[in-house]
Amino acid sequence: MSKMRESDAGQLSPAQASKLVQVLELEACWEGMKVRSGSDSSLAMHRTRQVAYDAYHAALVEYTRAHSQGVPEVMRSGLKGIAAWCRMMRAIFRQAELAGSASTVHVIAKSFHMAERIAELRKIDPVRRGDTPTGLPDAISKLDEILAWCQAATIAD
């Protein structure tokens, strides 16, 4: 399976992009649980995270069996990595938008979390989250906000 590039994302069919958004959303939900639960090591929290992981893994397996193109990977290498991730998500979301609505709450939260971590490490003002996106156009707008923040932070260097 090959690694997905931004140009590949823009070529996905709307149906494939919509399925990929579902996989990415499940992954971000699972990853977000690890962040939100912090030191909660209770059995109930472990089970909740396991259920989320199982849902993500099942969707990932189904997606990769049907499509030869890989799933985007997060590049956690600073502002450039976050910007590349946001551009990739934006391209996928634009294609998925043609197929109708899809939930992106967790993917957007993950994107903001990555930006906030970089802001903390670099001791710069974080990007402002604002309201939770209500659909793909709003999610694309949130990604544009993060991209603008990355650009401004890069210029400030």
TORPA-596892 format. One record per atom (N, C-alpha, C, O): residue number from 0; residue in one letter; x, y, z. Coordinates in pm, 1 decimal, always signed. Example, Ala and Ser with C-alpha at 12.3 -4.5 7.8 and 13.67 -1.06 7.14 Angstrom:
<nodes>
> num,residuo,X,Y,Z
> 0,a,+1319.0,-569.0,+780.0
> 0,a,+1230.0,-450.0,+780.0
> 0,a,+1320.0,-330.0,+780.0
> 0,a,+1423.6,-331.9,+846.5
> 1,s,+1285.0,-225.0,+708.0
> 1,s,+1367.0,-106.0,+714.0
> 1,s,+1290.0,+3.0,+787.0
> 1,s,+1340.9,+113.8,+803.9
</nodes>
This chain:
<nodes>
> num,residuo,X,Y,Z
> 0,m,+83.9,-116.6,+0.0
> 0,m,+0.0,+0.0,+0.0
> 0,m,+89.2,+124.0,+0.0
> 0,m,+183.7,+132.3,+78.4
> 1,s,+60.0,+219.1,-86.5
> 1,s,+142.9,+338.7,-96.1
> 1,s,+93.8,+446.8,-0.1
> 1,s,-21.5,+447.2,+43.1
> 2,k,+184.5,+537.4,+31.4
> 2,k,+153.1,+648.2,+120.3
> 2,k,+71.0,+752.3,+44.5
> 2,k,+102.6,+784.6,-70.0
> 3,m,-32.8,+804.4,+106.8
> 3,m,-118.2,+902.8,+41.5
> 3,m,-52.2,+1040.1,+43.1
> 3,m,+3.2,+1083.6,+144.0
> 4,r,-59.9,+1107.1,-72.1
> 4,r,-10.8,+1244.1,-85.0
> 4,r,-131.1,+1337.0,-100.5
> 4,r,-241.9,+1292.0,-129.7
> 5,e,-108.4,+1465.6,-81.0
> 5,e,-216.3,+1564.1,-94.1
> 5,e,-279.4,+1557.8,-232.9
> 5,e,-401.5,+1567.4,-245.6
> 6,s,-198.2,+1541.9,-336.2
> 6,s,-251.7,+1534.0,-472.4
> 6,s,-339.2,+1410.2,-490.0
> 6,s,-437.3,+1413.2,-564.2
> 7,d,-303.5,+1300.7,-421.3
> 7,d,-386.5,+1179.6,-425.2
> 7,d,-521.7,+1205.6,-360.8
> 7,d,-624.9,+1159.9,-410.0
> 8,a,-520.3,+1279.4,-250.4
> 8,a,-644.5,+1306.9,-176.5
> 8,a,-743.8,+1382.8,-263.7
> 8,a,-864.2,+1357.9,-257.7
> 9,g,-693.7,+1473.9,-343.5
> 9,g,-780.7,+1551.4,-431.4
> 9,g,-839.5,+1469.8,-545.5
> 9,g,-933.2,+1514.2,-611.8
> 10,q,-784.9,+1350.3,-568.9
> 10,q,-833.2,+1263.3,-675.8
> 10,q,-927.4,+1153.3,-627.2
> 10,q,-979.0,+1075.9,-707.8
> 11,l,-949.9,+1146.1,-496.8
> 11,l,-1040.6,+1043.5,-444.2
> 11,l,-1182.2,+1066.0,-495.7
> 11,l,-1224.6,+1179.8,-516.0
> 12,s,-1253.4,+959.0,-516.3
> 12,s,-1395.7,+974.6,-549.0
> 12,s,-1465.6,+1025.7,-424.1
> 12,s,-1416.3,+1003.9,-313.4
> 13,p,-1579.1,+1093.1,-438.9
> 13,p,-1652.0,+1139.2,-320.9
> 13,p,-1686.3,+1025.1,-224.7
> 13,p,-1677.7,+1042.2,-103.1
> 14,a,-1724.5,+911.0,-277.4
> 14,a,-1760.0,+797.2,-191.6
> 14,a,-1637.4,+746.3,-114.9
> 14,a,-1646.3,+717.6,+4.5
> 15,q,-1523.9,+735.2,-183.3
> 15,q,-1402.6,+689.0,-116.7
> 15,q,-1357.1,+790.6,-11.7
> 15,q,-1316.5,+752.7,+98.2
> 16,a,-1364.0,+918.4,-45.4
> 16,a,-1325.6,+1021.8,+50.1
> 16,a,-1415.7,+1018.4,+173.0
> 16,a,-1369.1,+1036.9,+285.4
> 17,s,-1543.7,+994.8,+151.4
> 17,s,-1637.5,+986.3,+262.8
> 17,s,-1603.8,+869.2,+354.5
> 17,s,-1608.8,+882.3,+476.8
> 18,k,-1569.6,+754.8,+295.8
> 18,k,-1528.5,+637.6,+375.1
> 18,k,-1398.7,+666.7,+450.6
> 18,k,-1382.9,+628.2,+566.4
> 19,l,-1307.4,+734.3,+383.9
> 19,l,-1181.0,+767.5,+448.1
> 19,l,-1202.5,+863.8,+565.1
> 19,l,-1137.6,+850.5,+668.9
> 20,v,-1291.8,+959.2,+549.2
> 20,v,-1323.9,+1050.5,+659.1
> 20,v,-1376.5,+971.8,+778.7
> 20,v,-1343.5,+1003.3,+893.0
> 21,q,-1457.4,+870.7,+753.2
> 21,q,-1509.4,+787.7,+862.9
> 21,q,-1395.0,+717.7,+936.3
> 21,q,-1393.9,+712.7,+1059.3
> 22,v,-1299.6,+664.0,+861.7
> 22,v,-1184.1,+597.0,+923.1
> 22,v,-1103.1,+698.3,+1004.7
> 22,v,-1067.2,+671.7,+1119.4
> 23,l,-1075.1,+812.6,+946.0
> 23,l,-996.8,+915.2,+1015.0
> 23,l,-1067.4,+966.2,+1139.7
> 23,l,-1003.2,+995.4,+1240.6
> 24,e,-1198.6,+976.9,+1132.6
> 24,e,-1277.0,+1022.7,+1247.4
> 24,e,-1271.7,+919.8,+1360.9
> 24,e,-1256.9,+956.5,+1477.5
> 25,l,-1283.5,+792.8,+1327.2
> 25,l,-1274.0,+688.0,+1429.4
> 25,l,-1133.9,+685.1,+1492.0
> 25,l,-1119.7,+667.6,+1613.1
> 26,e,-1031.9,+702.2,+1409.2
> 26,e,-895.0,+705.7,+1460.9
> 26,e,-876.1,+824.2,+1555.3
> 26,e,-820.4,+809.5,+1664.0
> 27,a,-922.6,+940.8,+1513.3
> 27,a,-907.3,+1061.2,+1595.7
> 27,a,-987.5,+1050.4,+1725.1
> 27,a,-944.8,+1101.1,+1828.8
> 28,c,-1102.5,+985.3,+1719.9
> 28,c,-1182.9,+963.1,+1840.2
> 28,c,-1103.9,+877.9,+1939.3
> 28,c,-1094.0,+912.1,+2057.2
> 29,w,-1048.6,+768.3,+1891.7
> 29,w,-970.2,+678.2,+1976.5
> 29,w,-848.3,+751.2,+2034.1
> 29,w,-821.7,+743.2,+2154.0
> 30,e,-774.6,+822.3,+1948.2
> 30,e,-657.0,+894.8,+1995.2
> 30,e,-695.2,+1003.0,+2095.5
> 30,e,-624.1,+1025.7,+2193.4
> 31,g,-807.3,+1069.4,+2070.8
> 31,g,-853.3,+1173.9,+2161.3
> 31,g,-889.7,+1119.8,+2298.0
> 31,g,-873.7,+1188.8,+2398.7
> 32,m,-938.2,+997.8,+2302.2
> 32,m,-969.5,+935.7,+2431.7
> 32,m,-844.2,+920.0,+2515.4
> 32,m,-846.9,+938.7,+2637.1
> 33,k,-735.1,+885.8,+2450.5
> 33,k,-608.4,+871.0,+2522.9
> 33,k,-565.6,+1004.5,+2582.7
> 33,k,-514.3,+1009.5,+2694.5
> 34,v,-586.7,+1112.0,+2508.5
> 34,v,-549.3,+1245.3,+2554.9
> 34,v,-644.2,+1291.4,+2665.6
> 34,v,-599.7,+1338.4,+2770.3
> 35,r,-774.6,+1277.8,+2642.3
> 35,r,-874.2,+1327.4,+2738.1
> 35,r,-875.8,+1248.9,+2868.6
> 35,r,-900.8,+1306.1,+2974.7
> 36,s,-849.7,+1119.3,+2862.1
> 36,s,-859.7,+1037.9,+2983.4
> 36,s,-739.3,+1056.0,+3074.4
> 36,s,-746.4,+1024.5,+3193.1
> 37,g,-629.3,+1106.2,+3020.6
> 37,g,-511.0,+1133.4,+3102.1
> 37,g,-466.7,+1012.7,+3182.0
> 37,g,-434.1,+908.1,+3125.9
> 38,s,-465.8,+1027.8,+3312.0
> 38,s,-416.0,+921.3,+3399.2
> 38,s,-526.5,+825.1,+3443.3
> 38,s,-502.9,+739.5,+3528.6
> 39,d,-645.6,+837.7,+3386.8
> 39,d,-755.2,+746.8,+3423.8
> 39,d,-722.6,+607.3,+3371.1
> 39,d,-731.1,+581.5,+3251.0
> 40,s,-686.0,+519.6,+3460.6
> 40,s,-650.9,+382.9,+3421.4
> 40,s,-755.9,+283.1,+3468.5
> 40,s,-727.2,+164.7,+3486.5
> 41,s,-877.8,+332.5,+3488.0
> 41,s,-984.4,+243.8,+3534.7
> 41,s,-1018.3,+140.9,+3427.7
> 41,s,-992.8,+160.6,+3308.9
> 42,l,-1075.1,+33.5,+3472.5
> 42,l,-1116.0,-72.5,+3381.1
> 42,l,-1221.4,-20.6,+3283.4
> 42,l,-1219.3,-54.7,+3165.2
> 43,a,-1312.3,+60.8,+3332.6
> 43,a,-1417.3,+116.1,+3245.4
> 43,a,-1355.8,+201.5,+3134.1
> 43,a,-1396.9,+191.3,+3018.5
> 44,m,-1257.9,+285.2,+3168.3
> 44,m,-1193.8,+368.9,+3066.7
> 44,m,-1115.6,+282.4,+2968.9
> 44,m,-1117.1,+307.9,+2848.5
> 45,h,-1048.0,+181.1,+3019.4
> 45,h,-974.6,+90.3,+2931.0
> 45,h,-1069.7,+23.7,+2832.2
> 45,h,-1039.2,+14.4,+2713.3
> 46,r,-1182.0,-21.4,+2879.6
> 46,r,-1281.2,-86.0,+2790.7
> 46,r,-1334.4,+12.3,+2687.4
> 46,r,-1351.2,-22.3,+2570.4
> 47,t,-1360.7,+133.8,+2730.9
> 47,t,-1411.3,+236.0,+2638.6
> 47,t,-1309.5,+262.8,+2528.3
> 47,t,-1344.9,+271.1,+2410.7
> 48,r,-1183.0,+276.3,+2567.2
> 48,r,-1078.1,+298.2,+2466.6
> 48,r,-1062.4,+177.1,+2375.6
> 48,r,-1037.0,+191.7,+2256.0
> 49,q,-1077.4,+57.8,+2432.0
> 49,q,-1064.8,-63.7,+2350.8
> 49,q,-1177.0,-72.1,+2248.0
> 49,q,-1153.2,-109.1,+2133.0
> 50,v,-1298.7,-38.2,+2288.7
> 50,v,-1412.5,-38.4,+2195.8
> 50,v,-1387.5,+62.5,+2083.4
> 50,v,-1414.1,+33.6,+1966.8
> 51,a,-1336.4,+180.5,+2118.7
> 51,a,-1306.9,+282.6,+2017.4
> 51,a,-1197.5,+234.2,+1922.0
> 51,a,-1206.6,+254.3,+1800.9
> 52,y,-1094.9,+170.9,+1976.9
> 52,y,-987.7,+119.0,+1892.2
> 52,y,-1040.2,+9.6,+1799.3
> 52,y,-1007.8,+7.6,+1680.6
> 53,d,-1120.6,-80.6,+1853.2
> 53,d,-1174.4,-190.1,+1771.5
> 53,d,-1257.8,-136.5,+1655.5
> 53,d,-1250.7,-188.4,+1544.1
> 54,a,-1337.1,-32.1,+1682.3
> 54,a,-1418.8,+28.7,+1575.6
> 54,a,-1328.5,+90.7,+1468.8
> 54,a,-1351.7,+74.1,+1349.1
> 55,y,-1225.6,+162.3,+1513.9
> 55,y,-1130.7,+221.7,+1419.8
> 55,y,-1060.2,+113.7,+1338.1
> 55,y,-1053.0,+123.2,+1215.6
> 56,h,-1008.9,+12.2,+1405.0
> 56,h,-934.2,-92.1,+1335.6
> 56,h,-1020.7,-165.5,+1233.4
> 56,h,-975.0,-193.4,+1122.6
> 57,a,-1144.1,-196.7,+1269.2
> 57,a,-1234.8,-264.4,+1175.8
> 57,a,-1260.1,-177.5,+1052.5
> 57,a,-1260.7,-227.7,+940.1
> 58,a,-1280.8,-48.1,+1073.6
> 58,a,-1304.2,+43.2,+961.0
> 58,a,-1179.1,+55.6,+874.8
> 58,a,-1187.7,+61.3,+752.2
> 59,l,-1063.0,+59.8,+939.6
> 59,l,-936.5,+68.3,+866.5
> 59,l,-914.3,-54.6,+779.9
> 59,l,-876.9,-42.9,+663.2
> 60,v,-936.8,-171.1,+835.9
> 60,v,-919.5,-296.2,+760.5
> 60,v,-1014.9,-298.7,+641.4
> 60,v,-975.1,-333.2,+530.1
> 61,e,-1139.6,-262.4,+664.7
> 61,e,-1238.3,-260.7,+555.2
> 61,e,-1196.1,-162.4,+446.3
> 61,e,-1204.3,-193.5,+327.5
> 62,y,-1151.2,-44.1,+487.0
> 62,y,-1110.1,+56.9,+390.3
> 62,y,-989.0,+10.8,+309.7
> 62,y,-988.1,+22.4,+187.2
> 63,t,-887.8,-41.0,+377.1
> 63,t,-765.0,-79.6,+305.8
> 63,t,-785.3,-202.4,+217.0
> 63,t,-713.5,-219.5,+118.5
> 64,r,-880.5,-286.4,+250.0
> 64,r,-911.4,-399.2,+160.4
> 64,r,-976.2,-350.8,+31.6
> 64,r,-955.3,-409.3,-74.8
> 65,a,-1054.3,-244.8,+41.0
> 65,a,-1127.5,-194.5,-75.1
> 65,a,-1046.2,-94.8,-158.2
> 65,a,-1074.9,-75.2,-276.3
> 66,h,-945.3,-31.8,-97.7
> 66,h,-872.3,+75.8,-166.5
> 66,h,-721.7,+56.1,-150.1
> 66,h,-672.0,+32.8,-39.9
> 67,s,-651.2,+65.9,-261.1
> 67,s,-506.3,+44.1,-257.7
> 67,s,-431.9,+164.4,-200.4
> 67,s,-319.0,+151.4,-153.1
> 68,q,-495.5,+281.1,-204.8
> 68,q,-430.2,+401.5,-153.5
> 68,q,-428.2,+398.8,-1.4
> 68,q,-528.2,+364.3,+61.7
> 69,g,-317.1,+434.4,+56.5
> 69,g,-303.0,+431.9,+201.3
> 69,g,-386.1,+538.0,+272.4
> 69,g,-454.4,+619.3,+210.1
> 70,v,-378.0,+534.3,+402.7
> 70,v,-445.0,+631.7,+488.1
> 70,v,-341.0,+736.4,+526.5
> 70,v,-226.6,+701.2,+555.0
> 71,p,-378.4,+864.7,+527.9
> 71,p,-281.0,+969.5,+563.0
> 71,p,-222.2,+948.7,+701.3
> 71,p,-290.7,+906.9,+794.6
> 72,e,-94.0,+978.8,+712.3
> 72,e,-25.1,+968.9,+839.8
> 72,e,+5.0,+1108.6,+890.9
> 72,e,+32.4,+1199.9,+813.0
> 73,v,-0.3,+1124.2,+1020.1
> 73,v,+31.1,+1252.4,+1081.6
> 73,v,+182.1,+1270.2,+1084.7
> 73,v,+256.0,+1181.4,+1127.1
> 74,m,+225.9,+1385.9,+1039.4
> 74,m,+367.3,+1420.7,+1049.2
> 74,m,+379.3,+1519.3,+1164.3
> 74,m,+344.7,+1636.5,+1149.4
> 75,r,+426.9,+1474.0,+1276.3
> 75,r,+432.6,+1557.8,+1396.7
> 75,r,+564.9,+1633.4,+1404.2
> 75,r,+625.8,+1643.6,+1510.7
> 76,s,+607.5,+1684.9,+1293.0
> 76,s,+737.5,+1750.3,+1288.2
> 76,s,+725.1,+1902.1,+1288.7
> 76,s,+792.3,+1969.9,+1210.9
> 77,g,+642.0,+1954.9,+1373.0
> 77,g,+632.1,+2099.7,+1385.7
> 77,g,+528.6,+2160.7,+1294.2
> 77,g,+435.2,+2094.7,+1248.6
> 78,l,+548.0,+2288.1,+1268.9
> 78,l,+450.6,+2364.1,+1191.1
> 78,l,+431.7,+2307.8,+1050.1
> 78,l,+319.4,+2302.3,+1000.1
> 79,k,+539.3,+2266.6,+986.9
> 79,k,+529.2,+2212.2,+851.1
> 79,k,+447.9,+2082.5,+850.3
> 79,k,+368.8,+2058.9,+759.1
> 80,g,+467.7,+1999.8,+951.2
> 80,g,+393.0,+1875.2,+960.1
> 80,g,+244.2,+1897.8,+982.6
> 80,g,+160.8,+1831.6,+920.9
> 81,i,+211.1,+1991.7,+1071.2
> 81,i,+70.6,+2023.5,+1096.4
> 81,i,+7.7,+2083.5,+971.5
> 81,i,-104.9,+2049.2,+935.5
> 82,a,+80.0,+2172.5,+906.1
> 82,a,+27.2,+2233.9,+783.4
> 82,a,+2.4,+2128.2,+676.5
> 82,a,-100.2,+2131.5,+608.5
> 83,a,+95.5,+2034.6,+661.2
> 83,a,+77.5,+1927.2,+561.8
> 83,a,-44.4,+1842.4,+596.8
> 83,a,-123.2,+1807.6,+508.8
> 84,w,-60.6,+1808.7,+726.0
> 84,w,-177.2,+1731.7,+771.5
> 84,w,-306.9,+1807.1,+738.7
> 84,w,-401.4,+1748.5,+685.9
> 85,c,-310.7,+1936.0,+770.0
> 85,c,-432.1,+2014.5,+746.7
> 85,c,-464.1,+2026.6,+597.7
> 85,c,-580.7,+2020.9,+558.7
> 86,r,-362.9,+2043.1,+515.9
> 86,r,-386.5,+2048.5,+370.1
> 86,r,-441.8,+1916.1,+319.4
> 86,r,-531.3,+1913.6,+235.0
> 87,m,-388.1,+1806.2,+371.2
> 87,m,-435.6,+1672.8,+331.6
> 87,m,-581.5,+1654.3,+374.7
> 87,m,-664.7,+1609.2,+295.9
> 88,m,-611.7,+1689.2,+499.2
> 88,m,-749.4,+1674.1,+548.6
> 88,m,-844.3,+1761.8,+468.4
> 88,m,-955.3,+1720.2,+435.0
> 89,r,-800.4,+1882.6,+437.7
> 89,r,-884.4,+1974.0,+360.3
> 89,r,-915.3,+1915.0,+222.6
> 89,r,-1029.2,+1922.2,+176.5
> 90,a,-816.7,+1857.8,+157.8
> 90,a,-839.3,+1796.8,+25.8
> 90,a,-935.9,+1678.6,+35.4
> 90,a,-1023.9,+1662.9,-49.2
> 91,i,-919.4,+1596.0,+138.2
> 91,i,-1009.8,+1481.6,+157.3
> 91,i,-1151.1,+1530.4,+188.7
> 91,i,-1248.5,+1479.9,+132.8
> 92,f,-1161.9,+1628.6,+278.0
> 92,f,-1293.7,+1681.5,+315.5
> 92,f,-1364.7,+1741.9,+194.7
> 92,f,-1486.0,+1726.6,+180.1
> 93,r,-1290.4,+1810.3,+108.2
> 93,r,-1352.2,+1870.1,-11.5
> 93,r,-1411.6,+1762.2,-101.7
> 93,r,-1519.9,+1779.7,-157.5
> 94,q,-1340.9,+1652.4,-115.4
> 94,q,-1395.1,+1541.9,-196.1
> 94,q,-1514.2,+1477.4,-125.7
> 94,q,-1614.3,+1445.9,-190.1
> 95,a,-1504.6,+1457.4,+4.9
> 95,a,-1613.4,+1395.8,+80.5
> 95,a,-1737.8,+1483.7,+80.7
> 95,a,-1850.1,+1433.8,+87.7
> 96,e,-1717.0,+1613.0,+73.1
> 96,e,-1828.9,+1707.8,+71.6
> 96,e,-1922.4,+1681.2,-46.6
> 96,e,-2042.8,+1705.3,-37.9
> 97,l,-1866.5,+1632.0,-155.9
> 97,l,-1946.3,+1602.5,-275.0
> 97,l,-2040.1,+1483.6,-253.1
> 97,l,-2139.5,+1468.0,-324.1
> 98,a,-2007.4,+1399.9,-154.1
> 98,a,-2089.5,+1281.6,-124.6
> 98,a,-2193.5,+1309.7,-16.7
> 98,a,-2277.1,+1224.1,+12.4
> 99,g,-2189.2,+1426.9,+42.1
> 99,g,-2283.5,+1458.1,+149.4
> 99,g,-2209.8,+1484.0,+278.8
> 99,g,-2089.3,+1509.2,+279.5
> 100,s,-2281.9,+1477.6,+386.1
> 100,s,-2223.3,+1514.4,+514.9
> 100,s,-2144.6,+1398.9,+576.5
> 100,s,-2168.3,+1281.6,+547.8
> 101,a,-2051.6,+1436.6,+661.0
> 101,a,-1973.1,+1339.7,+737.5
> 101,a,-1928.7,+1408.9,+866.0
> 101,a,-1908.5,+1530.3,+867.7
> 102,s,-1914.1,+1334.0,+970.4
> 102,s,-1868.7,+1390.3,+1096.8
> 102,s,-1718.4,+1408.6,+1094.1
> 102,s,-1644.7,+1319.9,+1051.0
> 103,t,-1673.1,+1524.7,+1140.8
> 103,t,-1530.2,+1554.2,+1143.9
> 103,t,-1488.6,+1613.3,+1278.1
> 103,t,-1378.2,+1666.3,+1290.5
> 104,v,-1574.1,+1605.1,+1377.2
> 104,v,-1548.4,+1668.2,+1506.7
> 104,v,-1415.0,+1623.1,+1565.6
> 104,v,-1337.3,+1706.1,+1612.6
> 105,h,-1387.9,+1494.1,+1563.8
> 105,h,-1266.1,+1442.1,+1625.4
> 105,h,-1141.6,+1472.3,+1542.5
> 105,h,-1034.7,+1496.3,+1598.5
> 106,v,-1154.0,+1471.6,+1410.6
> 106,v,-1039.2,+1504.7,+1325.4
> 106,v,-1000.1,+1650.7,+1347.1
> 106,v,-881.6,+1683.2,+1355.0
> 107,i,-1099.1,+1737.9,+1356.7
> 107,i,-1070.5,+1879.6,+1379.6
> 107,i,-1010.1,+1899.1,+1518.5
> 107,i,-914.9,+1975.4,+1534.4
> 108,a,-1064.7,+1830.9,+1618.7
> 108,a,-1008.8,+1840.4,+1754.1
> 108,a,-863.9,+1793.4,+1755.5
> 108,a,-779.5,+1854.1,+1821.4
> 109,k,-834.6,+1685.3,+1682.8
> 109,k,-697.3,+1634.3,+1673.3
> 109,k,-606.6,+1738.9,+1608.8
> 109,k,-494.4,+1760.5,+1654.7
> 110,s,-653.9,+1803.0,+1504.3
> 110,s,-574.7,+1904.6,+1434.7
> 110,s,-543.8,+2021.5,+1527.6
> 110,s,-430.5,+2069.4,+1532.2
> 111,f,-644.8,+2067.2,+1601.7
> 111,f,-621.5,+2175.5,+1697.0
> 111,f,-526.6,+2130.8,+1809.0
> 111,f,-439.6,+2207.3,+1850.8
> 112,h,-542.8,+2010.6,+1856.1
> 112,h,-456.0,+1960.5,+1963.0
> 112,h,-309.8,+1959.6,+1917.9
> 112,h,-221.1,+1999.3,+1993.5
> 113,m,-284.9,+1914.5,+1795.3
> 113,m,-147.8,+1913.6,+1744.3
> 113,m,-92.3,+2056.1,+1739.8
> 113,m,+22.1,+2079.7,+1778.5
> 114,a,-173.9,+2151.0,+1692.2
> 114,a,-130.3,+2290.7,+1683.9
> 114,a,-104.5,+2347.5,+1823.8
> 114,a,-8.7,+2421.9,+1844.4
> 115,e,-189.5,+2312.5,+1918.4
> 115,e,-171.9,+2361.9,+2055.4
> 115,e,-43.7,+2307.7,+2118.7
> 115,e,+24.1,+2378.7,+2192.9
> 116,r,-11.5,+2184.0,+2089.7
> 116,r,+112.9,+2125.6,+2142.1
> 116,r,+234.9,+2199.8,+2086.3
> 116,r,+329.9,+2228.1,+2159.3
> 117,i,+231.3,+2230.3,+1958.7
> 117,i,+342.0,+2304.0,+1897.5
> 117,i,+350.7,+2443.4,+1958.6
> 117,i,+460.1,+2491.3,+1988.2
> 118,a,+236.3,+2508.9,+1977.8
> 118,a,+235.5,+2642.5,+2038.7
> 118,a,+296.1,+2637.6,+2178.6
> 118,a,+373.2,+2725.6,+2216.8
> 119,e,+261.2,+2536.2,+2253.3
> 119,e,+314.4,+2519.8,+2389.0
> 119,e,+465.6,+2498.5,+2386.1
> 119,e,+539.0,+2559.5,+2463.9
> 120,l,+510.9,+2413.0,+2297.4
> 120,l,+653.8,+2384.9,+2288.3
> 120,l,+734.3,+2506.1,+2241.1
> 120,l,+846.6,+2529.0,+2285.9
> 121,r,+675.1,+2582.3,+2150.7
> 121,r,+745.8,+2699.0,+2094.8
> 121,r,+720.4,+2826.6,+2174.2
> 121,r,+778.2,+2931.6,+2146.2
> 122,k,+632.2,+2815.3,+2274.5
> 122,k,+596.8,+2930.3,+2358.6
> 122,k,+541.8,+3046.2,+2274.5
> 122,k,+585.1,+3160.9,+2286.4
> 123,i,+444.3,+3011.5,+2188.7
> 123,i,+375.5,+3111.0,+2106.4
> 123,i,+225.8,+3100.6,+2133.0
> 123,i,+178.7,+3001.7,+2189.3
> 124,d,+152.1,+3202.5,+2092.5
> 124,d,+7.6,+3201.1,+2112.8
> 124,d,-54.6,+3088.9,+2031.0
> 124,d,-21.9,+3071.0,+1913.7
> 125,p,-144.7,+3013.1,+2093.7
> 125,p,-209.8,+2902.9,+2021.3
> 125,p,-316.2,+2954.4,+1924.6
> 125,p,-363.2,+3067.7,+1935.5
> 126,v,-351.7,+2870.6,+1832.4
> 126,v,-461.4,+2900.9,+1740.9
> 126,v,-591.7,+2896.5,+1821.3
> 126,v,-607.1,+2812.4,+1909.9
> 127,r,-683.7,+2985.3,+1791.1
> 127,r,-810.8,+2992.5,+1861.9
> 127,r,-905.6,+2888.1,+1805.1
> 127,r,-929.5,+2885.3,+1684.4
> 128,r,-960.7,+2800.7,+1892.3
> 128,r,-1048.7,+2692.1,+1847.1
> 128,r,-1183.9,+2740.2,+1797.0
> 128,r,-1228.4,+2697.2,+1690.6
> 129,g,-1248.5,+2826.0,+1868.9
> 129,g,-1382.6,+2869.4,+1829.9
> 129,g,-1483.6,+2757.9,+1847.1
> 129,g,-1463.5,+2665.8,+1926.3
> 130,d,-1591.4,+2766.7,+1773.0
> 130,d,-1700.4,+2670.1,+1783.3
> 130,d,-1665.6,+2538.2,+1715.0
> 130,d,-1582.6,+2533.0,+1624.2
> 131,t,-1730.8,+2433.0,+1760.6
> 131,t,-1715.2,+2301.4,+1699.6
> 131,t,-1776.4,+2304.7,+1559.8
> 131,t,-1886.4,+2357.2,+1542.2
> 132,p,-1707.4,+2249.9,+1460.7
> 132,p,-1763.0,+2251.7,+1324.4
> 132,p,-1892.9,+2172.0,+1315.4
> 132,p,-1908.9,+2068.7,+1380.5
> 133,t,-1984.7,+2221.9,+1233.9
> 133,t,-2114.8,+2157.4,+1219.2
> 133,t,-2129.2,+2080.3,+1089.6
> 133,t,-2232.2,+2016.4,+1068.1
> 134,g,-2032.7,+2084.0,+1005.1
> 134,g,-2037.7,+2010.9,+878.0
> 134,g,-1903.8,+2023.8,+807.1
> 134,g,-1811.5,+2087.5,+857.9
> 135,l,-1894.0,+1963.9,+691.4
> 135,l,-1767.4,+1966.5,+617.6
> 135,l,-1723.4,+2107.2,+577.0
> 135,l,-1604.9,+2137.9,+589.3
> 136,p,-1813.6,+2194.8,+528.7
> 136,p,-1765.9,+2329.4,+494.5
> 136,p,-1706.8,+2401.6,+616.0
> 136,p,-1605.2,+2470.2,+604.5
> 137,d,-1770.4,+2386.1,+731.4
> 137,d,-1720.4,+2448.0,+853.2
> 137,d,-1587.4,+2384.1,+895.2
> 137,d,-1497.6,+2454.1,+941.9
> 138,a,-1574.6,+2254.0,+879.2
> 138,a,-1449.6,+2184.6,+912.2
> 138,a,-1336.6,+2233.0,+821.2
> 138,a,-1224.4,+2254.2,+867.2
> 139,i,-1365.9,+2250.0,+694.3
> 139,i,-1265.2,+2301.3,+600.0
> 139,i,-1221.2,+2441.0,+642.8
> 139,i,-1102.7,+2473.8,+635.4
> 140,s,-1315.5,+2522.9,+687.4
> 140,s,-1284.5,+2657.1,+735.8
> 140,s,-1192.4,+2650.8,+858.6
> 140,s,-1099.8,+2730.9,+870.9
> 141,k,-1218.1,+2555.5,+949.3
> 141,k,-1133.3,+2538.8,+1068.5
> 141,k,-991.2,+2499.2,+1026.9
> 141,k,-893.8,+2548.4,+1083.9
> 142,l,-979.6,+2411.1,+928.6
> 142,l,-847.0,+2372.2,+880.1
> 142,l,-775.0,+2492.7,+819.3
> 142,l,-654.2,+2508.5,+836.5
> 143,d,-850.1,+2577.6,+748.1
> 143,d,-790.3,+2699.6,+692.5
> 143,d,-739.4,+2790.9,+803.2
> 143,d,-635.9,+2855.5,+787.2
> 144,e,-811.2,+2797.2,+915.7
> 144,e,-767.7,+2878.4,+1030.0
> 144,e,-636.0,+2824.9,+1086.7
> 144,e,-545.6,+2902.0,+1119.1
> 145,i,-626.1,+2693.9,+1098.3
> 145,i,-502.4,+2634.5,+1149.2
> 145,i,-388.5,+2659.5,+1051.1
> 145,i,-276.6,+2690.3,+1092.1
> 146,l,-417.0,+2646.4,+921.6
> 146,l,-314.0,+2672.1,+820.5
> 146,l,-267.0,+2817.2,+826.0
> 146,l,-147.4,+2843.6,+813.0
> 147,a,-359.6,+2911.6,+845.2
> 147,a,-321.5,+3052.7,+856.3
> 147,a,-235.3,+3075.2,+981.0
> 147,a,-139.4,+3152.3,+977.7
> 148,w,-269.9,+3007.7,+1089.9
> 148,w,-191.1,+3017.5,+1213.1
> 148,w,-49.6,+2963.1,+1189.0
> 148,w,+48.6,+3024.2,+1231.1
> 149,c,-40.1,+2849.7,+1122.2
> 149,c,+91.5,+2791.5,+1090.2
> 149,c,+174.2,+2888.7,+1006.7
> 149,c,+293.2,+2907.7,+1031.6
> 150,q,+110.0,+2949.5,+908.0
> 150,q,+179.8,+3044.9,+820.2
> 150,q,+229.4,+3164.3,+900.7
> 150,q,+343.9,+3206.8,+885.3
> 151,a,+142.6,+3218.8,+987.2
> 151,a,+182.5,+3334.3,+1068.2
> 151,a,+294.8,+3298.1,+1164.0
> 151,a,+387.2,+3376.9,+1183.9
> 152,a,+287.7,+3179.6,+1223.5
> 152,a,+391.4,+3136.2,+1317.5
> 152,a,+524.1,+3112.9,+1245.1
> 152,a,+630.5,+3138.7,+1301.3
> 153,t,+518.5,+3065.0,+1122.5
> 153,t,+639.4,+3042.0,+1044.2
> 153,t,+704.7,+3175.0,+1007.2
> 153,t,+827.0,+3188.3,+1012.0
> 154,i,+622.9,+3272.8,+970.6
> 154,i,+673.5,+3404.7,+935.2
> 154,i,+738.2,+3471.4,+1055.8
> 154,i,+838.9,+3541.1,+1042.6
> 155,a,+679.6,+3449.5,+1174.3
> 155,a,+731.7,+3510.2,+1296.8
> 155,a,+867.7,+3455.0,+1338.3
> 155,a,+939.4,+3517.9,+1416.2
> 156,d,+903.2,+3337.8,+1286.5
> 156,d,+1032.5,+3276.6,+1322.2
> 156,d,+1150.9,+3356.3,+1275.1
> 156,d,+1265.2,+3316.6,+1298.1
</nodes>
